[in-house]
Amino acid sequence: MCERWADEHAGDPEEPRALVDAGWLTVRHGEAEGALSLFRRAAACDGEYRLDAHVGIVDQLYALGRATEAEHTQEDLRAHLDTCHDRVPALRCGRPIFCSMTPAHG
């Protein structure tokens, strides 16, 4: 359902956010492969929701039992967050466990 909506609204300025939201909705419906597809599409877009999409990708890779791929993706995301130095991007986490991926500041 969400993938069809995303296809119909491709190119919309709000597409990345909609893809991430649709991905988490798809997760709630127990469709890990569909959610992963939506998160990958959102990650391919530029903008502020790209990192959120990567969080969703990691989450779904783990849910699908693809731990090695998830760990590599998570390492890439952490490396990117480490380059942010004085500014931590706002991550809208679909699951609280991934909020711990943001670097500690203080």
Backbone as a chain_set.jsonl record, in Angstrom:
{"seq": "MCERWADEHAGDPEEPRALVDAGWLTVRHGEAEGALSLFRRAAACDGEYRLDAHVGIVDQLYALGRATEAEHTQEDLRAHLDTCHDRVPALRCGRPIFCSMTPAHG", "coords": {"N": [[0.822, -1.188, 0.0], [1.819, 1.356, 0.943], [4.087, 1.548, -0.669], [2.998, 1.762, -3.224], [1.693, 4.243, -3.004], [3.944, 5.854, -2.649], [5.193, 5.515, -5.125], [3.35, 6.818, -6.764], [3.679, 9.439, -5.968], [6.242, 10.241, -6.542], [9.047, 12.382, -6.771], [7.902, 14.555, -5.539], [8.369, 17.384, -3.408], [8.238, 16.746, -0.688], [8.802, 14.106, -0.674], [11.059, 12.534, 0.458], [10.604, 12.652, 3.28], [8.022, 11.577, 3.384], [8.549, 9.008, 2.43], [10.152, 7.95, 4.486], [8.336, 8.071, 6.641], [6.362, 6.385, 5.588], [7.856, 4.073, 5.479], [8.208, 3.44, 8.245], [5.545, 3.027, 8.929], [5.02, 0.815, 7.364], [6.711, -0.999, 8.616], [5.328, -1.325, 11.009], [3.236, -2.822, 10.095], [4.402, -5.213, 9.746], [5.963, -5.746, 7.493], [8.862, -6.148, 6.568], [10.646, -6.282, 4.313], [9.358, -4.601, 2.45], [9.415, -2.2, 3.893], [12.175, -1.821, 4.083], [12.771, -1.345, 1.392], [11.424, 1.105, 1.007], [12.831, 2.744, 2.822], [15.375, 2.637, 1.649], [14.881, 3.985, -0.738], [14.302, 6.531, 0.266], [16.781, 7.129, 1.397], [18.291, 7.55, -0.827], [17.631, 10.041, -1.606], [18.388, 13.547, -1.382], [18.857, 15.678, 1.486], [17.38, 16.417, 4.734], [16.129, 14.103, 5.704], [17.5, 11.903, 4.944], [19.39, 10.705, 6.679], [17.648, 9.715, 8.625], [16.433, 7.775, 7.118], [18.54, 5.994, 6.815], [18.752, 5.023, 9.413], [16.383, 3.577, 9.523], [16.979, 1.666, 7.573], [19.083, 0.212, 8.772], [17.689, -0.822, 10.98], [15.776, -2.477, 9.722], [17.382, -4.275, 8.333], [18.522, -5.686, 10.455], [16.126, -6.774, 11.458], [15.504, -8.506, 9.418], [17.391, -10.408, 9.724], [19.879, -9.944, 8.682], [22.472, -9.367, 9.819], [25.264, -8.792, 9.462], [25.335, -7.079, 7.23], [23.742, -5.061, 8.301], [25.358, -4.188, 10.427], [27.572, -3.111, 9.044], [26.318, -1.022, 7.67], [25.414, 0.458, 9.826], [27.865, 1.191, 10.974], [28.807, 2.89, 8.941], [26.9, 4.93, 9.141], [27.41, 5.852, 11.752], [30.033, 6.784, 11.382], [29.548, 8.895, 9.659], [28.004, 10.527, 11.365], [29.955, 11.121, 13.238], [31.506, 12.941, 11.843], [30.147, 15.25, 12.053], [30.843, 16.868, 14.135], [30.509, 19.748, 15.736], [27.807, 20.019, 15.396], [24.983, 18.165, 15.807], [23.043, 16.195, 13.832], [19.478, 16.21, 13.682], [17.889, 13.317, 14.414], [15.107, 11.535, 13.604], [13.961, 9.059, 15.177], [12.625, 5.904, 14.523], [12.573, 3.793, 16.187], [13.505, 3.604, 19.535], [16.071, 2.5, 20.229], [17.969, 3.184, 18.305], [18.439, 5.822, 18.68], [20.553, 6.023, 20.338], [22.697, 6.059, 18.717], [23.588, 8.554, 18.088], [26.263, 10.838, 18.557], [27.701, 11.486, 21.773], [27.589, 14.56, 23.463], [29.102, 17.135, 25.346]], "CA": [[0.0, 0.0, 0.0], [2.664, 2.54, 1.04], [4.977, 1.604, -1.824], [2.218, 2.27, -4.363], [1.524, 5.677, -2.789], [5.242, 6.476, -2.894], [5.388, 5.532, -6.58], [2.457, 7.83, -7.345], [4.104, 10.783, -5.549], [7.678, 10.397, -6.778], [9.455, 13.718, -7.194], [7.284, 15.557, -4.673], [9.379, 17.922, -2.482], [8.125, 16.079, 0.606], [8.964, 12.67, -0.892], [11.922, 11.828, 1.421], [9.909, 12.527, 4.566], [6.913, 10.642, 3.197], [9.103, 7.659, 2.309], [10.56, 7.514, 5.824], [7.105, 7.814, 7.401], [5.746, 5.179, 5.019], [8.688, 2.952, 5.898], [7.88, 3.058, 9.624], [4.193, 2.479, 8.897], [5.155, -0.523, 6.791], [7.293, -1.808, 9.691], [4.246, -1.65, 11.95], [2.403, -3.844, 9.466], [5.183, -6.438, 9.686], [6.481, -5.944, 6.143], [10.243, -5.687, 6.653], [11.227, -6.069, 2.971], [8.746, -3.398, 1.892], [9.946, -1.061, 4.637], [13.565, -1.642, 3.659], [12.721, -0.723, 0.068], [11.049, 2.517, 1.178], [13.953, 3.444, 3.46], [16.451, 2.771, 0.657], [14.483, 5.062, -1.654], [14.472, 7.799, 0.985], [18.214, 7.356, 1.581], [18.84, 7.995, -2.106], [17.264, 11.458, -1.771], [19.158, 14.506, -0.597], [18.081, 16.405, 2.474], [17.454, 16.106, 6.153], [15.552, 12.804, 6.059], [18.388, 10.844, 4.461], [19.935, 9.991, 7.834], [16.541, 8.964, 9.215], [16.256, 6.603, 6.261], [19.609, 5.048, 7.137], [18.371, 4.38, 10.67], [15.388, 2.577, 9.144], [17.66, 0.59, 6.841], [19.771, -0.616, 9.766], [16.669, -1.513, 11.752], [15.158, -3.54, 8.936], [18.38, -5.307, 8.055], [18.549, -6.536, 11.646], [14.855, -7.504, 11.527], [15.541, -9.548, 8.392], [18.457, -11.35, 10.043], [21.053, -9.624, 7.877], [23.247, -8.637, 10.823], [26.537, -8.291, 8.944], [25.018, -5.908, 6.403], [23.254, -4.027, 9.216], [26.5, -3.644, 11.167], [28.344, -2.249, 8.134], [25.516, 0.179, 7.428], [25.429, 1.22, 11.076], [29.207, 1.784, 11.08], [28.843, 4.015, 8.004], [26.086, 5.999, 9.716], [28.164, 6.418, 12.879], [31.165, 7.538, 10.838], [28.997, 10.161, 9.17], [27.635, 11.341, 12.525], [31.203, 11.583, 13.852], [32.032, 14.072, 11.08], [29.307, 16.426, 12.293], [31.568, 17.616, 15.155], [29.799, 20.66, 16.624], [26.362, 20.003, 15.176], [24.442, 16.82, 15.717], [21.797, 16.247, 13.076], [18.291, 15.681, 14.347], [17.413, 12.04, 13.878], [13.772, 11.154, 14.038], [14.119, 7.603, 15.284], [11.409, 5.108, 14.548], [12.713, 2.898, 17.334], [14.411, 4.295, 20.47], [17.423, 1.95, 20.327], [18.882, 3.827, 17.385], [18.772, 7.164, 19.143], [21.856, 5.945, 21.003], [23.748, 6.144, 17.708], [24.09, 9.904, 17.966], [27.414, 11.016, 19.43], [27.476, 12.207, 23.028], [28.227, 15.882, 23.524], [28.98, 17.689, 26.681]], "C": [[0.872, 1.26, 0.0], [3.584, 2.676, -0.165], [4.244, 2.154, -3.047], [2.019, 3.78, -4.231], [2.83, 6.401, -3.108], [5.531, 6.555, -4.391], [4.567, 6.637, -7.238], [2.892, 9.254, -7.022], [5.601, 11.008, -5.707], [7.97, 11.808, -7.288], [8.851, 14.842, -6.378], [8.356, 16.08, -3.714], [9.363, 17.253, -1.102], [8.354, 14.57, 0.5], [9.871, 11.995, 0.136], [11.253, 11.618, 2.777], [8.783, 11.505, 4.457], [7.415, 9.201, 3.098], [9.526, 7.109, 3.666], [9.323, 7.186, 6.664], [6.417, 6.546, 6.905], [6.535, 3.938, 5.401], [8.344, 2.493, 7.305], [6.462, 2.509, 9.716], [4.217, 1.046, 8.363], [5.769, -1.486, 7.807], [6.19, -2.258, 10.645], [3.313, -2.728, 11.402], [3.173, -5.145, 9.244], [5.772, -6.758, 8.325], [7.902, -5.394, 6.042], [10.861, -5.408, 5.281], [10.67, -4.806, 2.328], [9.264, -2.139, 2.566], [11.379, -0.77, 4.22], [13.63, -0.946, 2.303], [12.393, 0.767, 0.169], [12.187, 3.313, 1.808], [15.115, 3.632, 2.474], [16.129, 3.884, -0.348], [14.674, 6.428, -0.998], [15.95, 8.136, 1.16], [18.868, 7.864, 0.305], [18.532, 9.467, -2.38], [18.21, 12.333, -0.955], [18.25, 15.112, 0.462], [18.135, 15.8, 3.855], [16.928, 14.722, 6.525], [16.409, 11.623, 5.61], [18.972, 10.028, 5.616], [18.861, 9.165, 8.536], [16.312, 7.679, 8.427], [17.319, 5.557, 6.561], [19.344, 4.33, 8.458], [17.355, 3.272, 10.378], [16.001, 1.396, 8.412], [18.345, -0.358, 7.826], [18.755, -1.45, 10.542], [16.088, -2.692, 10.976], [16.145, -4.635, 8.547], [18.507, -6.25, 9.252], [17.277, -7.381, 11.73], [14.822, -8.666, 10.542], [16.651, -10.574, 8.627], [19.723, -11.128, 9.243], [22.006, -8.765, 8.718], [24.542, -8.054, 10.278], [26.315, -7.035, 8.107], [24.543, -4.759, 7.282], [24.408, -3.371, 9.96], [27.351, -2.73, 10.296], [27.609, -0.935, 7.875], [25.515, 1.068, 8.656], [26.789, 1.886, 11.282], [29.334, 2.991, 10.156], [28.06, 5.201, 8.557], [26.813, 6.653, 10.888], [29.344, 7.255, 12.401], [30.685, 8.89, 10.318], [28.642, 11.079, 10.343], [28.88, 11.89, 13.223], [31.804, 12.776, 13.12], [31.248, 15.351, 11.334], [29.896, 17.35, 13.347], [30.661, 18.459, 16.039], [28.291, 20.689, 16.395], [25.905, 18.559, 14.987], [23.14, 16.907, 14.943], [20.652, 15.66, 13.884], [17.878, 14.399, 13.657], [16.044, 11.775, 14.461], [13.737, 9.63, 14.014], [12.767, 6.914, 15.333], [11.389, 4.143, 15.71], [13.771, 3.489, 18.25], [15.835, 3.765, 20.508], [18.411, 2.695, 19.44], [19.19, 5.266, 17.766], [20.12, 7.178, 19.85], [23.008, 6.039, 20.009], [24.293, 7.555, 17.583], [25.227, 10.112, 18.955], [27.058, 11.824, 20.683], [28.227, 13.535, 22.992], [28.122, 16.372, 24.965], [30.217, 18.291, 27.192]], "O": [[0.69, 2.137, -0.845], [3.836, 3.785, -0.634], [4.814, 2.927, -3.818], [2.154, 4.516, -5.209], [2.821, 7.444, -3.762], [6.058, 7.56, -4.868], [5.037, 7.307, -8.158], [2.511, 10.186, -7.73], [6.162, 11.891, -5.058], [7.243, 12.351, -8.12], [9.266, 15.991, -6.525], [9.18, 15.296, -3.245], [10.393, 17.211, -0.428], [8.129, 13.837, 1.464], [9.487, 10.949, 0.66], [11.329, 10.532, 3.351], [8.613, 10.665, 5.34], [6.782, 8.283, 3.618], [9.288, 5.939, 3.965], [9.271, 6.145, 7.319], [5.948, 5.732, 7.701], [5.958, 2.874, 5.621], [8.201, 1.294, 7.547], [6.208, 1.605, 10.513], [3.506, 0.177, 8.867], [5.392, -2.657, 7.857], [6.129, -3.423, 11.038], [2.68, -3.457, 12.166], [2.656, -6.074, 8.624], [6.054, -7.919, 8.031], [8.12, -4.31, 5.499], [11.535, -4.392, 5.109], [11.414, -4.028, 1.731], [9.523, -1.133, 1.906], [11.755, 0.386, 4.027], [14.455, -0.057, 2.097], [13.012, 1.591, -0.504], [12.478, 4.429, 1.378], [15.762, 4.679, 2.473], [17.018, 4.633, -0.754], [15.152, 7.368, -1.635], [16.331, 9.303, 1.079], [19.896, 8.54, 0.361], [19.111, 10.067, -3.285], [18.763, 11.889, 0.051], [17.025, 15.063, 0.347], [18.831, 14.817, 4.109], [17.271, 14.218, 7.595], [16.068, 10.471, 5.876], [19.041, 8.801, 5.539], [19.125, 8.051, 8.988], [16.031, 6.627, 9.002], [17.029, 4.36, 6.562], [19.677, 3.154, 8.601], [17.453, 2.17, 10.918], [15.587, 0.254, 8.61], [18.204, -1.577, 7.727], [18.948, -2.65, 10.734], [15.931, -3.782, 11.524], [15.767, -5.802, 8.444], [18.591, -7.466, 9.084], [17.343, -8.57, 12.038], [14.187, -9.689, 10.8], [16.833, -11.495, 7.83], [20.555, -12.029, 9.135], [22.302, -7.617, 8.386], [24.883, -6.918, 10.606], [27.03, -6.044, 8.262], [24.899, -3.606, 7.04], [24.441, -2.15, 10.112], [27.806, -1.684, 10.759], [28.22, 0.133, 7.865], [25.604, 2.29, 8.545], [26.851, 3.034, 11.722], [29.907, 4.009, 10.546], [28.505, 6.344, 8.454], [26.828, 7.879, 11.002], [29.62, 8.318, 12.958], [31.346, 9.908, 10.518], [28.947, 12.272, 10.315], [28.857, 13.005, 13.742], [32.545, 13.552, 13.723], [31.645, 16.423, 10.877], [29.487, 18.507, 13.445], [30.094, 17.941, 17.001], [27.574, 21.339, 17.155], [26.392, 17.842, 14.113], [22.225, 17.62, 15.354], [20.839, 14.73, 14.669], [17.558, 14.391, 12.469], [15.858, 11.792, 15.678], [13.516, 9.006, 12.976], [11.882, 7.302, 16.095], [10.326, 3.724, 16.166], [14.849, 3.847, 17.776], [16.748, 4.537, 20.802], [19.582, 2.821, 19.798], [20.118, 5.863, 17.22], [20.759, 8.225, 19.952], [24.17, 6.092, 20.412], [25.372, 7.741, 17.019], [25.163, 9.613, 20.079], [26.221, 12.725, 20.642], [29.369, 13.602, 22.538], [27.177, 16.055, 25.687], [30.241, 18.795, 28.314]]}, "num_chains": 1, "name": "protein.A"}
